Amino acid sequence: MEETTTTSYLQHKKHEMRRVALKRREKIAASVDKRYVADNLMTQFFASCILQPNMPVAAYWPFRNEIDVTPLLDRINSMGCDCLLPVIVGRKKPIQFHRWKPDDTLEVSRFGNFEPPRLNPILVPKILVIPLLAFDSAGYRLGYGGGYYDRTLATLRNRVGILAVGAAYKAQKVDSVPHNQFDQRLDAVVTENGFLRTGHG
């Protein structure tokens, strides 16, 4: 009974923070020069992450005011890396990452976001850039509530070494994100203002 109450309270706190964070991110996105911010984020990322040719690197196609990582995607491709985008294949399953090239036609998923063609090769990323609603200095992130990235990170960390990097506006940082033992911490968070190592990993 106590565990159920604790879980219910945690979900309530996350729901309330998610509601506030969505509104905050919308205001942030409306107040900044998005291209300038996107270029700065890319610069901060490459100042701290060293990529090798053919390295599989996964990011995302921006959705619902998420910070723009398309300049980062273009740079990853131009370096000869395998650039990957996420595909959600099932409610309780880890995300799959399919290779993507700039001339590929993106497909609209059932969630309304864009995905790479599912016929493209599936690869396992060494670096994973993850969108979020809020983050804290310990590396906990607030997502949309489906748990997809938590399941994916848990699976990948059991199989391979991976660097999990949240991508966010610096103003999305909060004092503390509610979490439990199932929430996977990020190794770092990159913003338009810097690259924060969380001490995890």
Backbone as a chain_set.jsonl record, in Angstrom:
{"seq": "MEETTTTSYLQHKKHEMRRVALKRREKIAASVDKRYVADNLMTQFFASCILQPNMPVAAYWPFRNEIDVTPLLDRINSMGCDCLLPVIVGRKKPIQFHRWKPDDTLEVSRFGNFEPPRLNPILVPKILVIPLLAFDSAGYRLGYGGGYYDRTLATLRNRVGILAVGAAYKAQKVDSVPHNQFDQRLDAVVTENGFLRTGHG", "coords": {"N": [[0.832, -1.2, 0.0], [1.934, 1.245, 0.842], [3.987, 1.548, -1.04], [2.483, 1.805, -3.382], [1.169, 4.215, -2.865], [3.36, 5.961, -2.742], [4.323, 5.756, -5.384], [2.113, 6.775, -6.764], [2.111, 9.405, -5.816], [4.563, 10.308, -6.822], [4.061, 10.165, -9.588], [2.069, 12.077, -9.758], [3.502, 14.404, -9.066], [5.302, 14.477, -11.215], [3.507, 14.804, -13.325], [2.451, 17.359, -12.806], [4.793, 18.911, -12.943], [5.438, 18.417, -15.587], [3.349, 19.676, -16.954], [3.835, 22.371, -16.333], [6.422, 22.617, -17.368], [6.09, 22.205, -20.118], [4.71, 24.533, -20.875], [6.622, 26.422, -20.135], [8.75, 25.774, -21.851], [7.583, 26.343, -24.31], [7.327, 29.132, -24.14], [10.011, 29.845, -23.948], [10.996, 28.976, -26.449], [9.625, 30.712, -28.11], [10.831, 33.074, -27.599], [13.456, 33.239, -28.393], [16.186, 33.422, -30.8], [15.976, 30.963, -32.887], [17.677, 29.68, -34.769], [20.171, 30.733, -34.153], [20.461, 29.77, -31.522], [20.407, 27.008, -32.053], [22.75, 26.683, -33.565], [24.63, 27.429, -31.641], [24.253, 25.405, -29.744], [25.141, 23.192, -31.226], [27.862, 23.896, -31.479], [28.685, 23.82, -28.777], [28.299, 21.112, -28.252], [30.211, 19.817, -29.929], [32.504, 20.832, -28.864], [32.914, 19.337, -26.67], [32.5, 16.651, -27.237], [34.026, 14.042, -28.957], [33.955, 12.782, -32.128], [34.213, 9.945, -34.277], [34.83, 8.877, -37.685], [32.26, 6.918, -39.145], [31.132, 6.336, -36.716], [28.22, 5.466, -34.907], [25.706, 7.72, -34.227], [22.991, 8.94, -32.485], [20.214, 11.149, -32.678], [17.476, 13.373, -32.724], [14.486, 14.411, -34.496], [13.385, 17.675, -34.317], [10.47, 18.527, -32.363], [7.387, 19.795, -31.222], [8.332, 22.29, -29.997], [10.828, 21.477, -29.079], [14.332, 21.913, -28.571], [16.25, 22.905, -31.385], [18.037, 20.584, -33.212], [18.905, 20.195, -35.754], [21.122, 21.439, -37.176], [23.166, 20.109, -35.833], [22.651, 17.446, -36.591], [23.209, 17.66, -39.347], [25.942, 18.229, -39.283], [26.96, 15.921, -38.059], [26.43, 14.044, -40.064], [28.06, 15.111, -42.121], [30.564, 14.583, -41.172], [30.975, 11.981, -41.672], [29.877, 10.129, -40.002], [27.533, 7.612, -38.828], [24.443, 8.711, -38.864], [21.653, 8.632, -36.804], [18.119, 8.268, -36.289], [15.303, 8.157, -34.035], [12.87, 5.477, -33.779], [9.773, 4.551, -32.64], [8.635, 1.473, -31.706], [6.888, 0.001, -30.196], [4.733, -0.005, -27.306], [5.867, -0.945, -24.864], [8.44, -1.424, -25.573], [11.984, -1.011, -26.258], [13.343, 1.878, -27.945], [14.052, 1.88, -31.442], [16.818, 2.628, -33.579], [17.262, 4.096, -36.592], [19.254, 4.453, -39.505], [19.854, 7.629, -40.993], [19.875, 9.911, -43.703], [20.476, 13.191, -45.102], [18.987, 13.46, -47.49], [16.921, 11.697, -47.231], [13.437, 10.924, -47.062], [11.367, 11.932, -44.51], [9.077, 10.257, -42.313], [5.78, 10.553, -40.956], [4.996, 9.755, -37.672], [2.723, 7.838, -35.52], [2.537, 9.434, -33.343], [2.853, 11.93, -34.254], [5.338, 13.018, -34.654], [8.413, 13.188, -36.609], [9.941, 10.484, -38.354], [12.667, 8.385, -39.491], [12.781, 6.486, -42.596], [11.513, 3.197, -42.171], [12.687, 1.097, -43.434], [15.311, 1.663, -43.552], [18.648, 0.857, -42.39], [19.003, -0.579, -39.08], [20.797, 0.52, -36.318], [23.052, 0.473, -33.488], [23.482, 3.064, -31.29], [26.443, 4.903, -30.26], [26.593, 7.326, -29.095], [23.935, 9.13, -27.744], [21.621, 11.555, -28.282], [19.183, 13.271, -26.561], [15.85, 14.504, -26.385], [14.027, 16.701, -24.098], [11.88, 17.826, -21.372], [12.523, 19.05, -18.965], [15.433, 19.343, -16.855], [17.868, 18.386, -14.349], [20.804, 19.138, -12.318], [21.842, 16.723, -11.536], [21.415, 15.026, -13.588], [18.951, 13.916, -14.091], [16.063, 13.662, -16.13], [13.035, 15.103, -17.366], [10.58, 13.695, -19.25], [8.064, 13.031, -21.763], [6.456, 11.198, -20.541], [6.06, 8.588, -21.402], [8.097, 6.788, -20.977], [9.879, 5.767, -22.808], [12.572, 6.453, -23.474], [13.836, 5.893, -21.047], [13.531, 3.074, -20.846], [14.961, 2.392, -23.115], [17.577, 3.375, -22.62], [18.215, 1.837, -20.354], [18.294, -0.722, -21.503], [20.334, -0.412, -23.47], [22.531, 0.272, -21.868], [22.966, -2.061, -20.542], [23.992, -3.595, -22.503], [25.918, -2.302, -24.163], [28.519, 0.247, -24.168], [27.548, 3.596, -23.745], [27.029, 7.065, -24.414], [24.864, 9.221, -23.0], [23.214, 12.078, -23.81], [21.429, 14.839, -22.898], [19.483, 17.278, -24.669], [18.794, 20.659, -24.563], [17.221, 23.87, -23.89], [18.999, 26.26, -21.944], [17.425, 27.428, -20.002], [15.645, 25.492, -19.27], [16.508, 24.104, -17.131], [15.999, 22.834, -13.869], [15.646, 22.812, -10.252], [15.304, 20.232, -9.17], [14.367, 17.118, -10.532], [11.621, 15.014, -10.18], [12.024, 11.546, -9.394], [12.505, 7.96, -9.676], [13.765, 4.6, -9.073], [13.65, 3.58, -11.61], [14.108, 5.558, -13.421], [16.351, 6.702, -15.756], [19.482, 8.231, -15.549], [21.006, 11.006, -17.25], [24.186, 11.282, -18.883], [25.228, 13.677, -19.512], [24.277, 17.089, -20.265], [23.593, 19.121, -22.994], [23.394, 22.505, -23.835], [22.507, 25.696, -25.315], [24.316, 27.196, -24.054], [26.338, 25.767, -22.855], [28.046, 22.694, -21.816], [27.06, 20.342, -19.707], [28.412, 18.12, -17.515], [27.189, 15.397, -15.714], [28.221, 13.696, -13.873], [27.399, 11.138, -13.857], [27.877, 7.768, -15.006]], "CA": [[0.0, 0.0, 0.0], [2.828, 2.396, 0.926], [4.679, 1.672, -2.321], [1.509, 2.316, -4.341], [0.967, 5.627, -2.539], [4.576, 6.665, -3.143], [4.327, 5.797, -6.849], [1.054, 7.693, -7.179], [2.562, 10.757, -5.498], [5.619, 10.635, -7.776], [3.436, 10.409, -10.882], [1.379, 13.365, -9.659], [4.514, 15.451, -9.122], [5.801, 14.534, -12.588], [2.447, 15.356, -14.166], [2.391, 18.793, -12.575], [6.007, 19.51, -13.495], [5.347, 18.304, -17.041], [2.427, 20.723, -17.404], [4.545, 23.645, -16.223], [7.593, 22.589, -18.249], [5.637, 22.384, -21.499], [4.422, 25.956, -21.058], [7.882, 27.152, -20.057], [9.523, 25.562, -23.08], [6.908, 27.075, -25.377], [7.691, 30.545, -23.998], [11.429, 29.969, -24.284], [11.142, 28.826, -27.899], [9.055, 31.889, -28.766], [11.573, 34.282, -27.235], [14.859, 33.159, -28.806], [16.535, 33.224, -32.204], [16.131, 29.505, -32.883], [18.84, 29.268, -35.549], [21.348, 31.098, -33.357], [20.517, 28.814, -30.416], [20.747, 25.693, -32.601], [24.173, 26.701, -33.924], [25.395, 27.44, -30.397], [24.184, 24.062, -29.168], [26.045, 22.347, -31.999], [29.229, 24.265, -31.103], [28.932, 23.303, -27.435], [28.382, 19.651, -28.342], [31.478, 19.368, -30.52], [33.6, 21.26, -28.002], [33.06, 18.354, -25.586], [32.359, 15.274, -27.74], [34.875, 13.709, -30.098], [33.327, 11.761, -32.969], [35.054, 9.289, -35.263], [34.091, 8.447, -38.877], [31.463, 5.686, -39.048], [30.545, 6.175, -35.385], [26.774, 5.649, -34.905], [25.269, 8.768, -33.302], [21.543, 9.134, -32.61], [19.618, 12.361, -32.132], [16.027, 13.38, -32.932], [13.99, 15.499, -35.326], [12.668, 18.536, -33.359], [9.022, 18.338, -32.289], [6.723, 20.468, -30.102], [9.207, 23.29, -29.372], [12.12, 20.952, -28.644], [15.438, 22.687, -29.111], [16.584, 22.452, -32.736], [19.33, 19.904, -33.361], [19.156, 19.874, -37.169], [22.517, 21.711, -37.543], [23.97, 19.017, -35.276], [22.46, 16.295, -37.472], [23.938, 17.908, -40.591], [27.38, 18.131, -39.008], [27.246, 14.503, -37.828], [26.479, 13.419, -41.388], [29.197, 15.6, -42.904], [31.783, 14.008, -40.608], [31.064, 10.572, -42.064], [29.295, 9.252, -38.978], [26.205, 7.068, -39.096], [23.468, 9.529, -38.153], [20.475, 7.812, -36.539], [16.934, 8.892, -35.711], [14.525, 7.152, -33.291], [11.584, 4.936, -34.227], [9.076, 3.848, -31.565], [8.065, 0.271, -32.314], [5.887, -0.615, -29.336], [4.535, 0.713, -26.047], [6.768, -1.404, -23.81], [9.692, -1.85, -26.198], [12.994, 0.038, -26.445], [13.362, 2.591, -29.223], [15.013, 1.469, -32.458], [17.467, 3.767, -34.227], [17.478, 3.822, -38.006], [20.164, 5.387, -40.165], [19.178, 8.71, -41.724], [20.681, 10.82, -44.52], [19.717, 14.419, -45.363], [18.062, 13.375, -48.622], [15.848, 10.748, -46.924], [12.128, 11.483, -46.758], [10.909, 11.573, -43.181], [7.705, 9.781, -42.231], [5.077, 11.004, -39.759], [4.623, 8.634, -36.806], [1.398, 7.953, -34.921], [2.605, 10.474, -32.317], [2.927, 13.215, -34.937], [6.725, 13.428, -34.901], [8.982, 12.648, -37.839], [10.831, 9.333, -38.216], [13.322, 7.956, -40.729], [12.142, 5.313, -43.194], [11.762, 1.987, -41.364], [13.501, 0.178, -44.215], [16.72, 2.015, -43.357], [19.31, -0.049, -41.433], [18.939, -0.337, -37.641], [22.122, 0.486, -35.717], [23.105, 0.768, -32.054], [24.294, 4.289, -31.145], [27.452, 5.063, -29.213], [26.177, 8.565, -28.45], [22.489, 9.317, -27.909], [21.165, 12.901, -27.927], [17.807, 13.024, -26.147], [15.058, 15.694, -26.058], [13.471, 16.664, -22.746], [11.075, 18.955, -20.917], [13.265, 19.682, -17.884], [16.561, 18.538, -16.369], [18.549, 18.928, -13.182], [22.254, 18.986, -12.364], [22.182, 15.321, -11.292], [21.239, 14.273, -14.827], [17.594, 13.399, -14.271], [15.31, 14.404, -17.132], [11.593, 14.939, -17.43], [10.134, 13.493, -20.618], [6.625, 13.163, -21.994], [5.726, 10.283, -19.669], [5.918, 7.248, -21.948], [9.172, 5.932, -20.488], [10.595, 5.122, -23.919], [14.023, 6.633, -23.371], [14.323, 5.175, -19.868], [13.664, 1.658, -21.22], [16.014, 2.276, -24.126], [18.874, 3.537, -21.967], [18.454, 0.662, -19.511], [18.664, -1.819, -22.4], [21.629, -0.137, -24.087], [23.584, 0.25, -20.858], [23.221, -3.464, -20.198], [24.603, -4.272, -23.654], [27.06, -1.588, -24.743], [28.822, 1.539, -23.586], [26.851, 4.652, -24.463], [27.008, 8.388, -23.809], [23.512, 9.777, -23.115], [23.313, 13.533, -23.69], [20.187, 15.577, -23.07], [19.579, 18.528, -25.427], [17.769, 21.525, -23.989], [17.529, 25.266, -23.614], [19.566, 26.377, -20.597], [16.356, 27.832, -19.082], [14.846, 24.323, -18.896], [17.085, 23.507, -15.93], [15.243, 23.011, -12.627], [16.407, 22.396, -9.066], [15.245, 18.778, -9.009], [13.341, 16.39, -11.276], [11.156, 13.836, -9.429], [12.507, 10.323, -10.038], [12.608, 6.731, -8.893], [14.858, 3.717, -9.503], [13.502, 3.223, -13.024], [14.48, 6.711, -14.239], [17.752, 6.661, -16.156], [20.153, 9.53, -15.557], [21.819, 11.4, -18.384], [25.604, 11.47, -18.607], [25.512, 15.098, -19.714], [23.239, 17.876, -20.935], [24.134, 20.203, -23.807], [22.486, 23.617, -24.085], [23.12, 26.745, -26.133], [25.243, 27.942, -23.206], [27.414, 24.958, -22.303], [27.96, 21.24, -21.785], [27.071, 19.992, -18.296], [28.651, 16.723, -17.141], [26.413, 15.166, -14.517], [28.937, 12.81, -12.952], [26.912, 9.765, -14.041], [28.544, 7.012, -16.054]], "C": [[0.87, 1.255, 0.0], [3.54, 2.631, -0.396], [3.749, 2.252, -3.378], [1.271, 3.809, -4.127], [2.159, 6.46, -2.988], [4.636, 6.823, -4.656], [3.296, 6.79, -7.36], [1.467, 9.141, -6.942], [3.63, 11.217, -6.488], [5.021, 10.966, -9.146], [2.69, 11.74, -10.889], [2.375, 14.519, -9.763], [5.062, 15.607, -10.541], [4.764, 15.17, -13.516], [2.382, 16.873, -14.023], [3.615, 19.498, -13.141], [5.986, 19.48, -15.021], [4.461, 19.411, -17.616], [3.116, 22.087, -17.406], [5.686, 23.719, -17.226], [7.217, 22.765, -19.711], [5.372, 23.851, -21.797], [5.705, 26.779, -21.047], [8.672, 27.008, -21.348], [8.909, 26.294, -24.262], [7.279, 28.556, -25.341], [9.15, 30.774, -24.366], [11.618, 29.954, -25.801], [10.645, 30.051, -28.652], [9.905, 33.137, -28.56], [13.008, 34.309, -27.747], [14.981, 33.124, -30.327], [16.891, 31.744, -32.351], [17.365, 29.038, -33.65], [20.13, 29.566, -34.785], [21.545, 30.105, -32.222], [20.955, 27.44, -30.913], [22.223, 25.61, -32.968], [25.048, 26.691, -32.681], [25.402, 26.064, -29.737], [25.135, 23.115, -29.897], [27.498, 22.619, -31.616], [29.594, 23.707, -29.736], [29.1, 21.789, -27.434], [29.754, 19.213, -28.843], [32.691, 19.862, -29.743], [33.889, 20.219, -26.921], [33.008, 16.903, -26.042], [33.22, 15.077, -28.981], [34.244, 12.558, -30.864], [34.342, 11.223, -33.966], [34.221, 8.928, -36.487], [33.452, 7.077, -38.65], [30.894, 5.441, -37.653], [29.033, 6.375, -35.475], [26.342, 6.635, -33.807], [23.788, 9.032, -33.539], [21.135, 10.473, -32.002], [18.111, 12.28, -32.376], [15.672, 14.498, -33.891], [13.097, 16.363, -34.431], [11.149, 18.497, -33.511], [8.503, 19.105, -31.08], [7.662, 21.386, -29.313], [10.476, 22.716, -28.754], [13.234, 21.777, -29.274], [15.925, 22.053, -30.42], [17.976, 21.825, -32.769], [19.637, 19.58, -34.821], [20.556, 20.298, -37.628], [23.472, 20.64, -37.017], [23.863, 17.775, -36.154], [23.261, 16.457, -38.767], [25.444, 17.742, -40.394], [27.777, 16.673, -38.77], [27.366, 13.765, -39.163], [27.718, 13.831, -42.168], [30.521, 15.052, -42.417], [31.954, 12.536, -40.971], [30.584, 9.611, -41.003], [27.986, 8.662, -39.488], [25.211, 7.839, -38.243], [22.16, 8.743, -38.032], [19.351, 8.671, -35.968], [16.065, 7.804, -35.077], [13.233, 6.743, -33.988], [10.976, 4.168, -33.046], [8.313, 2.674, -32.171], [7.007, -0.402, -31.454], [5.869, 0.052, -27.976], [5.541, 0.328, -24.966], [8.134, -1.821, -24.352], [10.693, -0.692, -26.275], [12.865, 0.671, -27.824], [14.375, 1.929, -30.151], [15.584, 2.721, -33.12], [17.849, 3.385, -35.653], [18.389, 4.897, -38.615], [19.377, 6.392, -40.997], [20.203, 9.549, -42.468], [19.824, 12.044, -44.858], [18.733, 14.338, -46.526], [16.957, 12.339, -48.409], [14.544, 11.498, -46.643], [11.677, 10.998, -45.387], [9.442, 11.172, -43.208], [7.072, 10.256, -40.926], [4.623, 9.787, -38.955], [3.216, 8.827, -36.258], [1.357, 8.986, -33.807], [2.691, 11.869, -32.934], [4.33, 13.728, -35.176], [7.243, 12.751, -36.167], [9.992, 11.542, -37.542], [11.52, 9.046, -39.54], [12.571, 6.776, -41.33], [12.509, 4.032, -42.44], [12.55, 0.93, -42.131], [14.99, 0.491, -44.08], [17.342, 1.11, -42.286], [19.143, 0.394, -39.981], [20.349, -0.5, -37.063], [22.018, 0.821, -34.225], [24.01, 1.985, -31.856], [25.347, 4.171, -30.054], [27.188, 6.344, -28.414], [24.703, 8.769, -28.755], [22.101, 10.693, -27.382], [19.652, 12.855, -27.743], [17.072, 14.333, -25.873], [14.478, 15.574, -24.651], [12.62, 17.901, -22.474], [11.782, 19.743, -19.826], [14.399, 18.76, -17.475], [17.127, 19.188, -15.115], [20.034, 18.61, -13.252], [22.719, 17.565, -12.091], [22.003, 14.458, -12.537], [19.876, 13.644, -14.994], [16.837, 14.295, -15.245], [13.822, 14.13, -16.97], [11.202, 14.826, -18.888], [8.626, 13.632, -20.719], [5.806, 12.153, -21.202], [5.571, 8.87, -20.187], [6.985, 6.277, -21.483], [10.028, 5.305, -21.572], [12.11, 5.258, -23.787], [14.596, 5.956, -22.137], [14.517, 3.695, -20.18], [14.825, 1.463, -22.192], [17.391, 2.387, -23.498], [19.203, 2.345, -21.078], [18.922, -0.514, -20.354], [20.06, -1.619, -22.972], [22.765, -0.224, -23.069], [23.896, -1.157, -20.382], [23.994, -4.191, -21.295], [25.897, -3.633, -24.113], [27.354, -0.333, -23.919], [28.161, 2.63, -24.407], [26.949, 5.953, -23.68], [25.63, 8.989, -24.073], [23.56, 11.267, -22.802], [21.938, 14.155, -23.904], [20.446, 16.849, -23.866], [18.443, 19.437, -24.981], [18.198, 22.983, -24.041], [18.065, 25.349, -22.183], [18.483, 26.714, -19.567], [15.431, 26.678, -18.7], [15.386, 23.627, -17.647], [16.23, 23.848, -14.711], [16.084, 22.514, -11.46], [16.446, 20.878, -8.93], [14.089, 18.195, -9.813], [12.91, 15.181, -10.44], [11.575, 12.555, -10.147], [12.413, 9.144, -9.081], [13.697, 5.859, -9.498], [14.782, 3.339, -10.975], [13.911, 4.362, -13.956], [15.984, 6.701, -14.495], [18.34, 8.07, -16.19], [20.923, 9.753, -16.854], [23.278, 11.513, -17.946], [25.991, 12.941, -18.709], [24.275, 15.764, -20.313], [23.927, 18.99, -21.712], [23.04, 21.238, -24.034], [23.191, 24.612, -24.999], [24.211, 27.486, -25.363], [26.381, 27.102, -22.649], [27.105, 23.469, -22.359], [28.145, 20.813, -20.337], [27.288, 18.494, -18.122], [27.961, 16.476, -15.802], [27.129, 14.297, -13.485], [28.442, 11.38, -13.046], [27.729, 9.099, -15.135], [30.055, 6.923, -15.822]], "O": [[0.6, 2.208, -0.731], [3.685, 3.773, -0.832], [4.162, 3.091, -4.179], [1.181, 4.574, -5.087], [1.989, 7.542, -3.55], [4.961, 7.899, -5.158], [3.57, 7.558, -8.283], [1.202, 10.007, -7.775], [3.616, 12.362, -6.94], [5.429, 11.934, -9.787], [2.678, 12.447, -11.896], [2.123, 15.498, -10.465], [5.264, 16.724, -11.016], [5.105, 15.974, -14.383], [2.269, 17.587, -15.019], [3.495, 20.562, -13.749], [6.461, 20.411, -15.67], [4.789, 20.007, -18.642], [2.995, 22.855, -18.36], [5.897, 24.753, -17.861], [7.949, 23.405, -20.466], [5.763, 24.356, -22.849], [5.867, 27.71, -21.836], [9.199, 27.986, -21.878], [9.628, 26.808, -25.119], [7.518, 29.165, -26.383], [9.49, 31.766, -25.012], [12.308, 30.805, -26.362], [11.177, 30.393, -29.708], [9.728, 34.138, -29.255], [13.709, 35.303, -27.556], [14.019, 32.837, -31.04], [17.987, 31.326, -31.978], [18.032, 28.095, -33.225], [21.059, 28.759, -34.772], [22.662, 29.647, -31.981], [21.776, 26.779, -30.276], [22.875, 24.597, -32.716], [26.086, 26.03, -32.655], [26.431, 25.614, -29.234], [25.846, 22.332, -29.267], [28.281, 21.684, -31.447], [30.69, 23.178, -29.553], [29.936, 21.247, -26.71], [30.385, 18.339, -28.249], [33.797, 19.36, -29.945], [34.968, 20.213, -26.329], [33.431, 16.012, -25.305], [33.146, 15.854, -29.933], [34.025, 11.482, -30.308], [35.217, 11.95, -34.437], [33.02, 8.693, -36.356], [34.049, 6.195, -38.033], [30.233, 4.426, -37.435], [28.59, 7.362, -36.064], [26.583, 6.409, -32.621], [23.376, 9.315, -34.665], [21.641, 10.878, -30.956], [17.531, 11.202, -32.243], [16.454, 15.429, -34.084], [12.147, 15.848, -33.841], [10.616, 18.443, -34.62], [9.123, 19.066, -30.017], [7.768, 21.264, -28.092], [11.14, 23.402, -27.978], [13.086, 22.279, -30.388], [16.0, 20.83, -30.542], [18.965, 22.46, -32.401], [20.53, 18.78, -35.101], [21.152, 19.571, -38.422], [24.461, 20.304, -37.668], [24.869, 17.123, -36.432], [23.908, 15.516, -39.228], [26.13, 17.177, -41.246], [28.83, 16.24, -39.239], [28.282, 12.968, -39.365], [28.356, 12.995, -42.807], [31.502, 15.051, -43.161], [32.959, 11.918, -40.619], [30.848, 8.412, -41.082], [27.406, 9.152, -40.457], [25.146, 7.639, -37.03], [21.626, 8.252, -39.027], [19.587, 9.655, -35.268], [16.084, 6.658, -35.525], [12.594, 7.535, -34.682], [11.595, 3.244, -32.519], [7.457, 2.855, -33.036], [6.297, -1.286, -31.932], [6.875, 0.613, -27.541], [6.014, 1.193, -24.228], [8.897, -2.498, -23.662], [10.296, 0.47, -26.348], [12.337, 0.06, -28.753], [15.428, 1.472, -29.706], [14.911, 3.748, -33.21], [18.647, 2.476, -35.882], [18.3, 6.078, -38.28], [18.371, 6.054, -41.62], [21.267, 9.863, -41.935], [18.597, 11.954, -44.898], [17.745, 15.072, -46.547], [16.14, 12.12, -49.303], [14.556, 12.579, -46.055], [11.614, 9.795, -45.136], [8.662, 11.676, -44.016], [7.753, 10.352, -39.905], [3.952, 8.899, -39.482], [2.587, 9.857, -36.499], [0.278, 9.379, -33.365], [2.612, 12.872, -32.224], [4.511, 14.757, -35.826], [6.598, 11.861, -36.722], [10.789, 11.643, -36.61], [11.014, 9.422, -40.597], [11.794, 6.127, -40.63], [13.675, 3.811, -42.111], [13.03, -0.034, -41.535], [15.833, -0.326, -44.451], [16.646, 0.649, -41.381], [19.139, 1.589, -39.685], [21.009, -1.515, -37.285], [21.02, 1.379, -33.77], [25.186, 1.941, -32.217], [25.179, 3.451, -29.07], [27.51, 6.436, -27.23], [24.272, 8.6, -29.895], [22.231, 10.971, -26.19], [18.923, 12.453, -28.649], [17.618, 15.199, -25.19], [14.439, 14.485, -24.08], [12.634, 18.875, -23.227], [11.658, 20.966, -19.763], [14.348, 17.552, -17.709], [16.904, 20.369, -14.85], [20.474, 17.889, -14.148], [23.867, 17.227, -12.379], [22.393, 13.291, -12.545], [19.659, 12.902, -15.952], [16.948, 15.52, -15.197], [13.413, 13.068, -16.501], [11.453, 15.736, -19.678], [7.988, 14.264, -19.878], [4.578, 12.24, -21.189], [5.009, 8.023, -19.494], [6.8, 5.064, -21.582], [10.822, 4.407, -21.293], [12.842, 4.285, -23.97], [15.733, 5.485, -22.171], [15.543, 3.117, -19.824], [15.572, 0.489, -22.098], [18.278, 1.589, -23.8], [20.346, 1.891, -21.051], [19.846, -1.228, -19.963], [20.877, -2.54, -22.965], [23.84, -0.739, -23.378], [24.986, -1.41, -19.87], [24.574, -5.253, -21.066], [26.865, -4.329, -24.419], [26.548, 0.088, -23.089], [28.207, 2.595, -25.637], [26.951, 5.954, -22.449], [25.265, 9.238, -25.222], [23.897, 11.673, -21.69], [21.351, 14.012, -24.977], [21.52, 17.439, -23.75], [17.276, 19.047, -25.013], [19.376, 23.295, -24.212], [17.632, 24.595, -21.312], [18.597, 26.339, -18.4], [14.524, 26.862, -17.889], [14.787, 22.668, -17.162], [15.796, 24.986, -14.537], [17.115, 21.871, -11.659], [17.488, 20.303, -8.615], [12.973, 18.713, -9.78], [13.764, 14.395, -10.029], [11.492, 12.479, -11.373], [12.264, 9.299, -7.869], [14.467, 6.321, -10.34], [15.755, 2.827, -11.53], [14.046, 4.151, -15.161], [16.784, 6.693, -13.56], [17.764, 8.982, -16.783], [21.424, 8.811, -17.469], [23.568, 11.804, -16.785], [26.949, 13.394, -18.082], [23.359, 15.099, -20.797], [24.75, 19.72, -21.159], [21.908, 20.899, -24.379], [24.331, 24.393, -25.407], [24.941, 28.298, -25.931], [27.3, 27.643, -22.033], [26.068, 23.041, -22.866], [29.246, 20.905, -19.793], [26.45, 17.69, -18.53], [28.127, 17.255, -14.863], [26.677, 14.185, -12.345], [28.992, 10.493, -12.393], [28.211, 9.751, -16.061], [30.768, 6.315, -16.621]]}, "num_chains": 1, "name": "protein.A"}
